[in-house]
Amino acid sequence: MILDVVTSCGRTGFFFDDQRAIKNGAAHDGNFYVGDPVTPGFTKIRQAGESLSIQLILSDGQVALGDCCAVQYSGAGGRDPLFLAAEFAQVVENEIKPRLMNRSLTAFKPLADEFDHLELNGKRIHTALRYGITQALLDAVAKATHRTMAQVIADEYGLTLDPQPIPIFSQSGDDRYANVDKMILKGSAVLPHGLINHVDSKLGRHGELLLEYVTWLRHRITDHKPSSDYHPVIHLDLYGTLGIIFGHDTKALVDYLKTLEEAAHPYHLRIEGPVDWDDREATMQGLAEITAQLDERGINVEIVADEWCNTLEDIRYFADHKAGHMVQIKTPDLGGIQNTVEAVLYCKAKGIGAYQGGTCNETDVSAKVCVHLAMATRPDQILAKPGMGVDEGYMIVHNEMQRIIALTKALARKENV
């Protein structure tokens, strides 16, 4: 039973960035961006990321924990507005806490569904609140029933825990060269993200800068691989920039992707968000067309859907139309974490790759909870998070995964004795 709810405002592992201002050409000045924000809620183009911790005090004295946080590009691509922790701490104190008090903790999913669909003043609560509250509820049910969070998910969804690792995807941020070296040293299975979010400085008006980067990646991996069997996937997030230089000419765009495939060989190539046309339907149709052309021409490049594919409904819609070979399940955007579980399972049932992602702008707490979700549902890859420094996010995700694997094996041995 929940006896008390305690909140605290915190920081995330990265920043809130005004994506639209950056796409419009905002220049870097160190870690800052120069210019005025354009997305509502931002006071600067880059702001410190904020989190809100939810601590549930249980009747046996244990404390369950979840962190409310939102993606780096809050307010973009149809998402909820900027998440400011102090503002929403009052919402938790006044509106959420009374609804959590004295609740029994026998099952996770009914509680998660209830709070994920909670409306205040006729509107669902912010996705970040839904994200953090359901994390805390999963932890609370796990503690109250003496199971791991992964086991709770497996039990409630009829899944079996497989004590095998899931490929981890590291993201570089703007330091797309030095951070690749860290990924190779760590043995990241998927790399480097690349943050290709600006045409003139990162893509090139004819794609020449990205082609040069992919060629460099191939050589860097080959020259410094930690073992002969190290064969990572190259996964690059383009933030819709190919749509800027090619417009709606998908044939020319696919021709260009073929040159990237050749430059990446022998490493498999994934391209996330090649186009973003500021509309869900247009972006979905564009990704579906690009995916179909790649398949018809036998070009071995996978398209990953991201922008405008935010909610569980969006993910089902994109998967149903094969708008991409893989879908990023951006965990904070889905609100309640049970939606992440259902999104992974839906993609797998549809034969679409499931990338359980998230954002650099999360916390260690939310990242660890996400590992438990992944170990129960088995997506194709999971994001190393939070932050863009590589080492910290990889450590958090890899180590939590190894703990779950070791504990699952130990419990299985005990049951078989």
C-alpha positions as a printed NumPy array, in Angstrom:
array([[  0.   ,   0.   ,   0.   ],
       [  1.144,   3.559,  -0.736],
       [  1.379,   5.676,   2.43 ],
       [  2.957,   8.859,   1.05 ],
       [  4.132,  10.554,  -2.149],
       [  7.273,  12.696,  -2.13 ],
       [  8.551,  14.749,  -5.074],
       [ 11.797,  16.548,  -5.855],
       [ 12.898,  18.62 ,  -8.833],
       [ 16.057,  17.483, -10.586],
       [ 18.19 ,  17.64 , -13.712],
       [ 18.304,  15.31 , -16.664],
       [ 21.287,  13.959, -18.566],
       [ 21.122,  16.592, -21.308],
       [ 19.175,  19.667, -22.438],
       [ 15.9  ,  20.849, -23.884],
       [ 16.585,  22.092, -27.427],
       [ 14.285,  24.124, -29.648],
       [ 14.38 ,  21.868, -32.707],
       [ 12.611,  24.292, -35.009],
       [ 15.061,  27.108, -34.218],
       [ 17.995,  24.748, -34.863],
       [ 16.518,  23.608, -38.179],
       [ 16.121,  27.259, -39.096],
       [ 19.884,  27.67 , -38.844],
       [ 20.664,  28.675, -35.245],
       [ 24.453,  28.737, -34.858],
       [ 26.513,  27.078, -32.11 ],
       [ 28.53 ,  29.045, -29.581],
       [ 30.205,  26.343, -27.502],
       [ 27.347,  24.46 , -25.837],
       [ 24.963,  27.347, -26.467],
       [ 22.892,  28.255, -29.512],
       [ 22.779,  31.826, -30.812],
       [ 19.438,  33.441, -31.519],
       [ 15.879,  33.5  , -30.269],
       [ 13.677,  30.467, -29.633],
       [ 10.609,  29.9  , -31.797],
       [  8.874,  26.975, -30.064],
       [  6.365,  28.074, -27.375],
       [  7.598,  27.64 , -23.793],
       [ 11.304,  28.064, -24.566],
       [ 13.098,  31.097, -23.18 ],
       [ 16.36 ,  30.086, -24.911],
       [ 17.113,  27.769, -27.818],
       [ 18.939,  25.446, -25.391],
       [ 17.841,  25.094, -21.77 ],
       [ 18.882,  22.793, -18.932],
       [ 16.821,  19.602, -18.923],
       [ 14.492,  19.17 , -15.948],
       [ 13.127,  16.092, -14.192],
       [ 10.66 ,  15.463, -11.397],
       [ 11.254,  12.481,  -9.121],
       [  8.243,  10.641,  -7.736],
       [  8.95 ,   8.651,  -4.564],
       [  6.236,   6.358,  -3.245],
       [  6.555,   5.445,   0.433],
       [  5.174,   1.935,   0.9  ],
       [  3.564,   0.498,   4.028],
       [  6.54 ,  -1.787,   4.696],
       [  8.984,   1.138,   4.59 ],
       [ 10.316,   0.526,   1.102],
       [ 10.52 ,   3.44 ,  -1.343],
       [  9.574,   3.094,  -5.014],
       [ 10.954,   5.579,  -7.525],
       [ 10.17 ,   6.993, -10.934],
       [ 11.412,  10.064, -12.807],
       [  9.205,  12.328, -14.893],
       [ 11.144,  13.649, -17.876],
       [ 10.621,  14.637, -21.5  ],
       [ 12.568,  14.397, -24.728],
       [ 15.297,  16.788, -25.839],
       [ 13.11 ,  18.238, -28.596],
       [ 10.038,  18.905, -26.464],
       [  7.203,  20.739, -28.167],
       [  8.27 ,  19.497, -31.637],
       [  6.702,  16.921, -33.94 ],
       [  3.298,  16.973, -32.247],
       [  4.628,  16.436, -28.71 ],
       [  3.445,  17.896, -25.407],
       [  4.924,  21.297, -24.477],
       [  8.098,  21.948, -22.504],
       [  8.191,  20.103, -19.151],
       [  9.07 ,  22.481, -16.314],
       [  9.49 ,  20.495, -13.114],
       [  8.475,  23.072, -10.499],
       [  5.214,  23.769, -12.304],
       [  4.283,  20.095, -12.476],
       [  5.389,  19.343,  -8.911],
       [  2.347,  21.342,  -7.838],
       [  0.139,  19.244, -10.077],
       [  1.454,  16.075,  -8.422],
       [  0.99 ,  17.474,  -4.915],
       [ -2.517,  18.79 ,  -5.479],
       [ -4.011,  16.39 ,  -8.006],
       [ -2.001,  13.173,  -8.271],
       [ -0.967,  12.466,  -4.684],
       [ -4.539,  12.186,  -3.33 ],
       [ -5.297,   9.61 ,  -6.028],
       [ -2.212,   7.525,  -5.174],
       [ -2.631,   7.419,  -1.418],
       [ -3.589,   4.055,   0.134],
       [ -3.623,   2.237,  -3.214],
       [ -2.936,  -1.499,  -3.107],
       [ -0.056,  -2.852,  -5.178],
       [ -1.077,  -6.285,  -6.422],
       [ -0.864,  -5.562, -10.183],
       [  0.896,  -2.972, -12.33 ],
       [ -1.097,  -2.673, -15.546],
       [ -4.486,  -1.571, -14.106],
       [ -2.802,   1.171, -12.09 ],
       [ -0.691,   2.261, -15.066],
       [ -3.696,   2.449, -17.366],
       [ -5.645,   4.478, -14.805],
       [ -2.991,   7.149, -14.334],
       [ -1.981,   7.163, -17.993],
       [ -5.549,   8.118, -18.912],
       [ -6.085,  10.559, -16.043],
       [ -7.566,  13.859, -17.188],
       [ -7.458,  17.188, -15.386],
       [ -9.668,  19.992, -16.637],
       [-10.673,  17.875, -19.604],
       [ -7.125,  17.152, -20.769],
       [ -4.774,  14.227, -20.189],
       [ -1.881,  14.999, -17.887],
       [  1.514,  15.711, -19.462],
       [  3.311,  12.717, -20.989],
       [  6.276,  13.313, -18.668],
       [  4.033,  12.937, -15.606],
       [  2.498,   9.764, -16.999],
       [  5.991,   8.441, -17.724],
       [  7.38 ,   9.026, -14.223],
       [  4.281,   8.011, -12.263],
       [  4.019,   4.669, -14.057],
       [  7.73 ,   4.006, -13.502],
       [  7.167,   4.5  ,  -9.777],
       [  4.098,   2.252,  -9.845],
       [  6.028,  -0.547, -11.578],
       [  8.8  ,  -0.272,  -9.011],
       [  6.213,  -0.25 ,  -6.21 ],
       [  4.453,  -3.397,  -7.453],
       [  7.825,  -5.114,  -7.907],
       [  8.901,  -4.249,  -4.363],
       [  5.529,  -5.132,  -2.834],
       [  5.462,  -8.544,  -4.545],
       [  9.202,  -9.305,  -4.213],
       [  9.913,  -9.528,  -7.949],
       [ 12.069,  -7.591, -10.372],
       [ 10.366,  -5.008, -12.567],
       [ 11.2  ,  -7.178, -15.581],
       [  9.483, -10.144, -13.971],
       [  6.35 ,  -8.106, -13.22 ],
       [  6.091,  -7.139, -16.893],
       [  6.782, -10.69 , -18.05 ],
       [  4.17 , -12.124, -15.698],
       [  1.439,  -9.608, -16.545],
       [  1.962,  -9.836, -20.315],
       [  2.498, -13.593, -20.519],
       [  6.159, -13.309, -21.527],
       [  9.236, -15.337, -20.616],
       [ 12.425, -13.679, -19.45 ],
       [ 15.328, -14.616, -21.701],
       [ 18.677, -13.98 , -19.967],
       [ 20.386, -12.818, -23.136],
       [ 21.655,  -9.266, -23.84 ],
       [ 19.87 ,  -6.878, -26.188],
       [ 21.966,  -4.802, -28.656],
       [ 22.731,  -1.374, -27.185],
       [ 22.679,   1.724, -29.393],
       [ 25.011,   4.58 , -28.406],
       [ 24.444,   8.17 , -29.51 ],
       [ 27.188,  10.688, -30.115],
       [ 25.598,  14.1  , -29.958],
       [ 27.551,  16.752, -31.817],
       [ 30.888,  15.172, -30.897],
       [ 30.388,  12.652, -33.69 ],
       [ 34.063,  11.766, -34.15 ],
       [ 35.663,  11.433, -30.702],
       [ 32.542,   9.77 , -29.294],
       [ 32.665,   7.088, -31.992],
       [ 36.027,   6.016, -30.576],
       [ 34.379,   5.548, -27.168],
       [ 31.653,   3.427, -28.747],
       [ 34.159,   1.192, -30.496],
       [ 36.155,   0.789, -27.281],
       [ 32.973,  -0.122, -25.381],
       [ 31.833,  -2.505, -28.102],
       [ 28.528,  -0.752, -28.811],
       [ 26.429,  -2.998, -31.033],
       [ 24.801,  -0.045, -32.802],
       [ 26.353,   3.387, -33.395],
       [ 26.703,   6.418, -33.634],
       [ 23.391,   8.381, -34.084],
       [ 25.423,  11.296, -35.425],
       [ 22.94 ,  14.126, -34.78 ],
       [ 22.707,  15.122, -38.456],
       [ 20.253,  17.952, -37.83 ],
       [ 21.688,  20.76 , -39.987],
       [ 22.097,  20.691, -43.761],
       [ 25.012,  23.028, -44.369],
       [ 27.28 ,  21.889, -41.542],
       [ 26.456,  18.171, -41.251],
       [ 24.699,  16.842, -44.361],
       [ 25.818,  19.03 , -47.247],
       [ 23.578,  20.472, -49.955],
       [ 24.309,  17.387, -52.079],
       [ 24.759,  14.995, -49.145],
       [ 28.53 ,  15.129, -49.541],
       [ 29.309,  15.775, -45.858],
       [ 27.301,  12.794, -44.642],
       [ 28.812,  10.552, -47.317],
       [ 32.262,  11.587, -46.132],
       [ 31.265,  10.845, -42.533],
       [ 29.918,   7.37 , -43.347],
       [ 33.15 ,   6.566, -45.174],
       [ 35.143,   7.723, -42.146],
       [ 32.946,   5.565, -39.863],
       [ 33.621,   2.461, -41.931],
       [ 37.37 ,   2.975, -41.763],
       [ 37.347,   3.889, -38.081],
       [ 35.422,   0.752, -37.08 ],
       [ 37.546,  -1.518, -39.251],
       [ 40.835,  -0.036, -38.075],
       [ 40.029,  -0.097, -34.348],
       [ 37.532,  -2.913, -33.766],
       [ 38.145,  -4.525, -30.355],
       [ 37.772,  -8.055, -31.748],
       [ 37.496,  -9.781, -35.095],
       [ 33.806, -10.559, -34.566],
       [ 32.858,  -6.948, -33.774],
       [ 30.434,  -5.944, -36.527],
       [ 28.221,  -3.042, -35.399],
       [ 25.243,  -1.585, -37.19 ],
       [ 25.703,   2.015, -38.386],
       [ 22.576,   3.923, -37.368],
       [ 22.309,   7.606, -38.291],
       [ 19.545,  10.032, -37.312],
       [ 19.023,  12.655, -40.039],
       [ 16.216,  14.684, -38.434],
       [ 14.393,  15.05 , -41.751],
       [ 17.295,  16.79 , -43.47 ],
       [ 17.201,  14.606, -46.596],
       [ 13.709,  15.944, -47.159],
       [ 15.176,  19.441, -47.193],
       [ 17.692,  18.782, -49.962],
       [ 15.654,  16.307, -52.033],
       [ 12.141,  17.598, -51.39 ],
       [  9.553,  14.986, -52.383],
       [ 11.789,  13.393, -55.007],
       [ 11.96 ,  10.016, -53.276],
       [ 13.734,   8.336, -56.2  ],
       [ 16.667,  10.75 , -55.956],
       [ 16.656,  10.316, -52.189],
       [ 16.792,   6.519, -52.525],
       [ 19.584,   6.835, -55.097],
       [ 21.536,   8.779, -52.503],
       [ 20.833,   6.143, -49.832],
       [ 22.363,   3.566, -52.155],
       [ 25.612,   5.555, -52.176],
       [ 25.542,   5.552, -48.371],
       [ 24.973,   1.786, -48.35 ],
       [ 28.056,   1.318, -50.524],
       [ 30.12 ,   3.647, -48.327],
       [ 29.084,   1.78 , -45.154],
       [ 29.794,  -1.726, -46.506],
       [ 30.416,  -4.225, -44.927],
       [ 28.456,  -2.699, -42.055],
       [ 24.668,  -2.647, -42.125],
       [ 23.15 ,   0.84 , -42.374],
       [ 20.049,   2.252, -40.692],
       [ 18.754,   5.737, -41.474],
       [ 16.414,   7.327, -38.95 ],
       [ 14.109,  10.176, -39.905],
       [ 15.224,  10.83 , -43.506],
       [ 12.25 ,  13.16 , -44.013],
       [ 10.016,  15.216, -41.743],
       [  7.307,  17.153, -43.535],
       [  5.752,  18.789, -40.449],
       [  2.698,  16.55 , -40.635],
       [  2.016,  12.993, -39.489],
       [  0.243,  11.81 , -42.62 ],
       [  2.732,  13.323, -45.069],
       [  5.712,  11.994, -43.111],
       [  4.155,   8.533, -42.815],
       [  3.442,   8.372, -46.544],
       [  6.939,   9.579, -47.399],
       [  8.592,   6.96 , -45.189],
       [  6.348,   4.227, -46.597],
       [  7.272,   5.214, -50.153],
       [ 11.008,   5.331, -49.391],
       [ 10.816,   1.969, -47.613],
       [  8.993,   0.372, -50.531],
       [ 11.495,   1.707, -53.072],
       [ 14.453,   0.434, -51.063],
       [ 12.865,  -3.01 , -50.841],
       [ 11.94 ,  -3.11 , -54.53 ],
       [ 15.474,  -2.167, -55.552],
       [ 17.149,  -4.519, -53.093],
       [ 19.045,  -1.719, -51.367],
       [ 20.145,  -2.953, -47.942],
       [ 19.349,   0.174, -45.951],
       [ 16.77 ,   0.155, -43.16 ],
       [ 14.545,   3.186, -42.573],
       [ 13.679,   4.038, -38.973],
       [ 10.546,   6.078, -38.222],
       [ 10.854,   8.726, -35.518],
       [  9.246,  12.172, -35.842],
       [  5.422,  12.189, -35.865],
       [  5.536,   8.6  , -34.621],
       [  5.233,   9.48 , -30.956],
       [  2.245,   7.804, -29.316],
       [  1.184,   4.161, -29.181],
       [ -1.495,   4.999, -31.735],
       [  1.114,   6.608, -34.024],
       [  3.397,   3.582, -33.748],
       [  0.584,   1.21 , -34.664],
       [ -0.35 ,   3.447, -37.597],
       [  3.209,   3.634, -38.977],
       [  3.73 ,  -0.105, -38.444],
       [  0.441,  -0.953, -40.171],
       [  1.546,   1.038, -43.238],
       [  5.174,  -0.181, -43.12 ],
       [  6.366,   3.406, -42.879],
       [  9.89 ,   2.262, -42.136],
       [ 11.612,  -1.055, -41.5  ],
       [ 11.929,  -0.135, -37.832],
       [ 10.094,   2.213, -35.468],
       [ 11.702,   4.158, -32.671],
       [  9.605,   3.759, -29.547],
       [ 10.588,   7.014, -27.889],
       [  9.674,   6.031, -24.353],
       [  8.884,   9.44 , -22.744],
       [  6.628,  10.388, -25.666],
       [  4.376,   7.399, -24.998],
       [  3.501,   8.523, -21.492],
       [  2.749,   5.481, -19.363],
       [  5.488,   2.868, -19.646],
       [  2.932,   0.11 , -20.296],
       [  2.529,   1.763, -23.719],
       [  6.214,   1.072, -24.417],
       [  5.621,  -2.593, -23.617],
       [  2.623,  -2.736, -25.921],
       [  4.402,  -0.832, -28.694],
       [  7.328,  -3.273, -28.74 ],
       [  4.987,  -6.258, -28.775],
       [  2.869,  -4.726, -31.55 ],
       [  5.873,  -4.043, -33.79 ],
       [  7.158,  -7.572, -33.29 ],
       [  3.74 ,  -9.012, -34.157],
       [  3.701,  -6.907, -37.353],
       [  7.207,  -7.912, -38.383],
       [  8.509,  -4.35 , -37.944],
       [ 11.785,  -3.713, -36.127],
       [ 11.316,  -2.398, -32.582],
       [ 13.87 ,   0.132, -31.373],
       [ 13.174,   0.924, -27.721],
       [ 14.63 ,   4.374, -27.654],
       [ 13.997,   7.44 , -25.581],
       [ 16.145,  10.505, -25.246],
       [ 19.472,  11.771, -23.985],
       [ 17.341,  14.072, -21.817],
       [ 16.295,  11.342, -19.348],
       [ 17.734,  10.242, -15.999],
       [ 19.493,   7.182, -14.64 ],
       [ 16.237,   6.114, -12.983],
       [ 14.11 ,   6.172, -16.129],
       [ 16.902,   4.493, -18.106],
       [ 17.09 ,   1.578, -15.678],
       [ 13.335,   1.074, -15.691],
       [ 13.445,   0.99 , -19.497],
       [ 16.023,  -1.808, -19.374],
       [ 13.552,  -3.905, -17.37 ],
       [ 10.858,  -3.276, -19.973],
       [ 13.249,  -4.301, -22.738],
       [ 14.417,  -7.465, -21.019],
       [ 10.797,  -8.606, -20.788],
       [  9.736,  -7.627, -24.344],
       [ 12.986,  -8.163, -26.339],
       [ 13.129,  -5.218, -28.784],
       [ 15.734,  -5.298, -31.565],
       [ 17.845,  -2.635, -29.869],
       [ 17.759,  -0.362, -26.832],
       [ 19.163,   3.136, -26.483],
       [ 22.071,   3.864, -24.161],
       [ 20.821,   6.827, -22.128],
       [ 20.861,   9.439, -20.708],
       [ 23.342,  12.016, -21.948],
       [ 25.517,  12.338, -25.035],
       [ 28.841,  11.447, -23.442],
       [ 28.561,   7.743, -24.411],
       [ 30.348,   6.286, -21.372],
       [ 27.744,   7.177, -18.744],
       [ 24.639,   6.143, -20.672],
       [ 26.243,   2.935, -21.918],
       [ 27.356,   2.06 , -18.389],
       [ 23.885,   2.612, -16.91 ],
       [ 22.053,   0.536, -19.508],
       [ 24.674,  -2.196, -19.938],
       [ 25.174,  -2.713, -16.201],
       [ 21.46 ,  -2.841, -15.394],
       [ 20.997,  -5.341, -18.215],
       [ 23.793,  -7.515, -16.845],
       [ 22.271,  -7.391, -13.349],
       [ 18.914,  -8.577, -14.678],
       [ 20.567, -11.34 , -16.716],
       [ 22.601, -12.576, -13.735],
       [ 19.634, -12.449, -11.358],
       [ 17.312, -14.187, -13.842],
       [ 19.822, -17.02 , -14.262],
       [ 20.323, -17.292, -10.482],
       [ 16.571, -17.471,  -9.818],
       [ 16.152, -20.085, -12.543],
       [ 18.881, -22.223, -10.972],
       [ 17.186, -21.932,  -7.594],
       [ 13.84 , -23.053,  -9.028],
       [ 15.468, -26.074, -10.675],
       [ 17.16 , -27.274,  -7.505]])
